[in-house]
């Protein structure tokens, strides 16, 4: 049975200022944002995108002027999220100043990509079986390409998963996949899909 749609979801895009952040910043970012937005923990499908930057060395990313903090949220939480504007957060001794924000709708694309999807399975074949089962559960049929295995640091353990490309997604199902994602740990940046123009990113 196809899954019923949740209330409309948007990406809340904040400008940020800072010089650098840890490359593996998902848990530190989630911890900092949870302190500012206590309701974020209870939003089941809310997600926090990884912040993009230029690799400086094995451990750090350099932030350019166009760096953004992006939260995927129910539209009803947009006003609440605005309280982040003007806040300073600490990511393992790297300070970010959060600026103004605007909501951005989720466009329908036939090709979607997530840099890290975690289902709890380390083995690639088991992972793909998990993905197939989740897609079937929500009534989505599409082509799947598994990328490289990746890992991130959580509070007490390392979380492993794979990059994942979904293509030939029906446009009427594309927004649903972006709203609910696949796998676990959306607050750490996992399982959040973004539109992509080609399947090349899965190999990057």
C-alpha positions as CSV (number, residue, x, y, z in Angstrom):
1,X,0.0,0.0,0.0
2,X,1.4,3.5,-0.9
3,X,2.1,5.6,2.2
4,X,-0.1,8.5,3.0
5,X,1.5,11.9,2.6
6,X,2.7,13.8,5.7
7,X,2.0,17.5,6.0
8,X,4.2,19.5,3.5
9,X,7.9,19.4,4.2
10,X,10.4,22.1,3.2
11,X,14.2,22.7,3.5
12,X,14.9,25.6,5.9
13,X,18.1,27.2,4.5
14,X,20.1,29.3,7.0
15,X,23.1,31.4,6.1
16,X,26.1,30.7,8.3
17,X,29.4,32.3,9.2
18,X,32.5,30.4,10.3
19,X,35.9,29.4,9.1
20,X,35.9,25.7,9.5
21,X,34.1,22.7,11.0
22,X,35.0,19.0,11.6
23,X,34.6,16.9,8.5
24,X,32.6,14.4,10.7
25,X,30.3,17.0,12.3
26,X,26.9,15.2,12.2
27,X,26.6,14.3,15.9
28,X,28.1,17.6,17.1
29,X,25.6,19.6,14.9
30,X,22.7,17.5,16.1
31,X,23.7,18.0,19.7
32,X,24.0,21.8,19.3
33,X,20.7,22.2,17.4
34,X,18.8,20.0,19.8
35,X,19.9,22.4,22.6
36,X,18.5,25.3,20.6
37,X,15.3,23.6,19.3
38,X,14.1,21.1,21.9
39,X,11.1,20.1,19.8
40,X,13.4,18.9,17.0
41,X,13.9,15.5,18.7
42,X,10.2,14.7,18.5
43,X,9.8,15.4,14.8
44,X,10.1,11.9,13.4
45,X,10.9,12.9,9.8
46,X,12.9,16.1,10.5
47,X,16.5,15.9,9.2
48,X,19.7,17.9,9.3
49,X,21.7,18.1,6.1
50,X,25.5,17.7,6.4
51,X,27.2,21.1,5.9
52,X,29.2,21.3,2.7
53,X,32.8,22.6,2.7
54,X,36.1,22.2,1.1
55,X,38.4,19.5,2.6
56,X,41.3,21.0,4.5
57,X,42.9,17.8,5.8
58,X,41.7,14.5,7.1
59,X,39.7,16.1,9.9
60,X,38.4,19.5,8.9
61,X,36.3,21.3,6.3
62,X,36.8,24.9,5.3
63,X,33.6,27.0,4.9
64,X,33.1,29.4,2.1
65,X,30.8,32.4,1.9
66,X,28.0,30.4,0.4
67,X,28.0,27.7,3.2
68,X,24.5,26.9,4.5
69,X,22.8,25.1,7.3
70,X,19.8,23.2,6.0
71,X,17.1,21.6,8.1
72,X,14.4,19.5,6.5
73,X,11.2,20.2,8.5
74,X,7.4,20.1,8.4
75,X,6.2,23.4,7.1
76,X,4.4,24.0,10.4
77,X,7.8,24.2,12.1
78,X,9.2,27.0,9.9
79,X,8.3,29.8,12.3
80,X,9.7,27.9,15.2
81,X,13.0,27.2,13.4
82,X,13.4,31.0,12.8
83,X,14.6,31.2,16.4
84,X,18.0,29.9,15.3
85,X,18.7,33.2,13.6
86,X,21.4,35.1,15.5
87,X,22.4,32.1,17.5
88,X,26.0,30.9,17.9
89,X,26.7,27.1,18.1
90,X,29.8,25.2,18.9
91,X,30.8,22.2,16.9
92,X,33.7,20.6,18.8
93,X,35.3,24.1,19.4
94,X,34.5,25.4,15.9
95,X,32.0,28.3,16.3
96,X,29.2,28.9,13.7
97,X,27.1,32.1,13.6
98,X,23.7,31.3,12.2
99,X,22.1,34.0,10.1
100,X,18.8,34.6,8.3
101,X,16.8,31.8,6.8
102,X,14.2,31.1,4.1
103,X,12.2,28.0,3.3
104,X,12.8,26.1,0.1
105,X,10.3,23.6,-1.4
106,X,11.3,20.1,-2.4
107,X,11.3,19.8,-6.2
108,X,10.3,16.6,-8.0
109,X,13.3,15.0,-9.7
110,X,13.5,11.5,-11.2
111,X,17.0,11.0,-9.8
112,X,17.7,11.4,-6.1
113,X,20.9,11.0,-4.1
114,X,21.8,10.6,-0.4
115,X,25.5,10.6,0.6
116,X,24.9,8.2,3.5
117,X,22.0,5.8,4.1
118,X,22.1,3.7,7.3
119,X,19.8,0.6,7.7
120,X,21.9,-1.2,10.3
121,X,23.4,-3.6,7.8
122,X,27.2,-3.4,7.1
123,X,27.1,-5.9,4.2
124,X,26.2,-4.4,0.9
125,X,23.8,-7.2,-0.2
126,X,22.0,-7.0,3.2
127,X,21.9,-3.2,2.9
128,X,20.3,-3.4,-0.6
129,X,17.7,-5.9,0.7
130,X,16.8,-3.4,3.5
131,X,16.5,-0.6,1.0
132,X,14.3,-2.7,-1.3
133,X,12.0,-3.7,1.6
134,X,11.6,0.0,2.7
135,X,10.8,1.1,-0.8
136,X,8.2,-1.7,-1.2
137,X,6.7,-0.6,2.2
138,X,6.0,2.9,0.9
139,X,4.9,1.7,-2.5
140,X,7.9,3.2,-4.5
141,X,9.4,1.3,-7.5
142,X,12.7,2.7,-8.9
143,X,16.2,1.7,-9.9
144,X,18.8,1.6,-7.1
145,X,22.6,2.1,-7.3
146,X,24.7,1.5,-4.2
147,X,27.7,3.7,-3.7
148,X,30.7,3.6,-1.4
149,X,30.5,2.5,2.2
150,X,30.9,5.5,4.6
151,X,30.9,6.0,8.4
152,X,30.2,8.7,10.9
153,X,30.9,9.1,14.6
154,X,27.9,9.1,17.0
155,X,27.9,9.5,20.7
156,X,29.0,5.9,21.6
157,X,29.7,4.2,18.3
158,X,30.5,4.5,14.7
159,X,27.5,4.3,12.3
160,X,28.1,2.7,8.9
161,X,26.1,2.9,5.7
162,X,26.3,3.5,2.0
163,X,25.9,6.3,-0.5
164,X,22.6,5.6,-2.5
165,X,21.2,6.8,-5.8
166,X,17.6,6.3,-6.7
167,X,16.7,6.9,-10.4
168,X,13.7,6.5,-12.6
169,X,11.7,7.7,-9.7
170,X,8.1,8.7,-10.6
171,X,7.8,12.4,-10.2
172,X,4.7,12.0,-8.0
173,X,6.7,9.9,-5.6
174,X,9.9,12.0,-5.7
175,X,8.7,14.5,-3.1
176,X,7.5,11.7,-0.8
177,X,11.0,10.1,-0.8
178,X,12.5,13.4,0.0
179,X,10.1,14.0,2.8
180,X,10.5,10.7,4.6
181,X,13.9,9.4,3.4
182,X,15.2,5.9,4.0
183,X,17.0,4.3,6.9
184,X,17.9,5.7,10.2
185,X,19.7,8.7,11.8
186,X,18.1,11.6,9.8
187,X,19.2,13.9,12.6
188,X,22.8,13.0,11.8
189,X,22.3,13.7,8.1
190,X,21.6,10.2,7.0
191,X,19.0,9.0,4.6
192,X,18.2,12.6,3.3
193,X,17.7,12.6,-0.4
194,X,18.4,15.6,-2.7
195,X,17.6,15.9,-6.4
196,X,20.4,15.2,-8.8
197,X,20.7,15.7,-12.6
198,X,22.6,12.5,-13.3
199,X,23.7,9.2,-11.7
200,X,27.4,10.2,-11.7
201,X,27.4,11.4,-8.0
202,X,27.1,7.8,-6.7
203,X,30.7,7.2,-7.6
204,X,32.0,10.4,-6.1
